[in-house]
Amino acid sequence: MNILAKFDRKRLLAAGASSLFCLLLSACGPAPDSPPERIVKGLPWQIEQFEDGSSEVFGLRLGQTTLAQALEIIGKDSESAIVIDQQNNASLESYISHYKAGPLQGKLILLVDIPASQLQQMIQNLEHGDYMASGARKLLPTESDWQLAQQASIAGISFIPAINLDDGIINNRFGTPETQLHSEELTHYLYPQKGLDIALSENGKEVLQYIAPRQFHKLSQPLLNDPSFKVASQQ
């Protein structure tokens, strides 16, 4: 499920924002190919990959760390809900509005791996929900369903940095993408081996989406099949 559709596309244009981001990155040490000056953990580009095709970022191992464990690691200041978008796609997500990744701040969304049949049963247990600004419905699980949900693993993570990215920062910190896709408003930087898709927006906020590398096709294939995106570069 594409979490981009759930957030307003309002651009935060502040003078010197990109320069400030560069200063923050410099404080975190040199680019990945340079010898580290000091160790800062929990940064968005620090992605550990495993032989089983899983990965770990922000201290969370995708496909293994449970929601309960994740909330212990990143803090319990979160809001969890079943989200049903305007295309009637449903997912269970935990949203952290103020998350710190090292010196960087932003919004963090955890996508919980709940089977579709179980998720539908959770929805049937609820009578009503609230509508979000995007038009999606938000439903709060019952207490018993919430207890079950906490035992499920984290399938994906989205990080929305507070400060804007640009092409130079992305290539410097995350490396050259295997594939770069471009449309009128978005550029996607695809890193299959890292399980990472970075969406650089012309009019909204950038979104970093993480998934286990073995499941990267779930992020990349819809983009590659979308005629509005053209391949800008490919290794």
Long-range contacts (C-beta under 8 A, 24 or more apart in sequence): 1-85, 1-89, 1-91, 1-111, 2-222, 3-93, 3-109, 3-111, 3-158, 3-207, 3-209, 4-199, 4-207, 5-85, 5-86, 5-134, 5-136, 6-83, 6-85, 6-132, 6-134, 6-136, 7-107, 7-134, 7-160, 7-204, 7-205, 7-207, 8-133, 8-134, 8-204, 9-201, 9-203, 9-204, 9-205, 10-204, 10-205, 11-164, 11-201, 11-203, 11-204, 11-205, 12-162, 12-164, 12-205, 13-164, 17-163, 17-164, 18-163, 18-164, 18-166, 18-169, 20-163, 21-161, 21-163, 21-164, 21-165, 21-169, 22-169, 24-103, 24-104, 24-163, 25-169, 25-172, 25-173, 27-103, 28-102, 28-103, 31-172, 31-173, 32-173, 32-174, 32-175, 40-102, 40-103, 41-102, 42-101, 42-102, 43-101, 43-102, 43-104, 44-101, 44-104, 44-159, 44-161, 44-173, 44-208, 45-173, 45-174, 47-194, 47-195, 47-196, 47-210, 49-193, 49-194, 49-195, 49-213, 52-214, 53-212, 53-213, 53-214, 53-215, 54-212, 54-213, 54-214, 55-194, 55-195, 55-210, 55-212, 55-213, 57-157, 57-210, 58-101, 58-108, 58-157, 58-159, 60-110, 60-154, 60-157, 62-153, 62-154, 62-155, 62-156, 62-157, 62-195, 62-210, 62-211, 62-212, 63-113, 63-153, 63-154, 63-155, 63-212, 63-215, 64-153, 65-153, 65-154, 66-150, 66-151, 66-152, 66-153, 66-154, 67-94, 67-110, 67-112, 67-149, 67-150, 67-151, 67-152, 67-153, 67-154, 68-150, 68-151, 70-94, 70-110, 70-154, 71-150, 74-99, 74-108, 75-99, 78-110, 80-112, 80-140, 80-141, 80-146, 80-149, 81-129, 81-138, 81-139, 81-140, 81-141, 82-119, 82-122, 82-123, 82-126, 82-129, 82-138, 82-139, 82-140, 82-141, 83-132, 83-136, 83-137, 83-138, 83-139, 84-123, 84-129, 84-136, 84-137, 84-139, 85-134, 85-135, 85-136, 86-134, 86-135, 86-136, 90-116, 90-119, 90-120, 90-123, 91-119, 92-119, 92-122, 92-141, 92-149, 92-152, 99-159, 101-159, 104-161, 104-162, 104-163, 105-161, 105-162, 106-159, 106-160, 106-161, 106-162, 107-159, 107-160, 107-162, 108-157, 108-158, 108-159, 108-160, 109-157, 109-158, 109-159, 109-160, 110-154, 110-156, 110-157, 111-154, 111-155, 111-156, 111-157, 111-158, 112-149, 112-152, 112-153, 112-154, 112-155, 113-152, 113-153, 113-154, 113-155, 114-149, 114-152, 118-148, 122-149, 155-211, 155-212, 155-215, 156-209, 156-210, 156-211, 157-209, 157-210, 158-207, 158-208, 158-209, 158-210, 159-207, 159-208, 159-210, 160-205, 160-206, 160-207, 160-208, 161-205, 161-206, 161-208, 164-205, 164-206, 165-198, 165-200, 165-206, 166-200, 167-200, 170-198, 170-200, 174-198, 176-235, 177-233, 177-235, 178-234, 178-235, 179-220, 179-231, 179-233, 179-234, 179-235, 180-231, 180-232, 180-233, 180-234, 181-223, 181-224, 181-229, 181-230, 181-231, 181-232, 182-229, 182-230, 182-231, 182-232, 183-226, 183-228, 183-229, 183-230, 184-228, 186-229, 187-232, 188-223, 188-229, 190-216, 190-219, 190-220, 190-223, 192-216, 192-220, 197-223
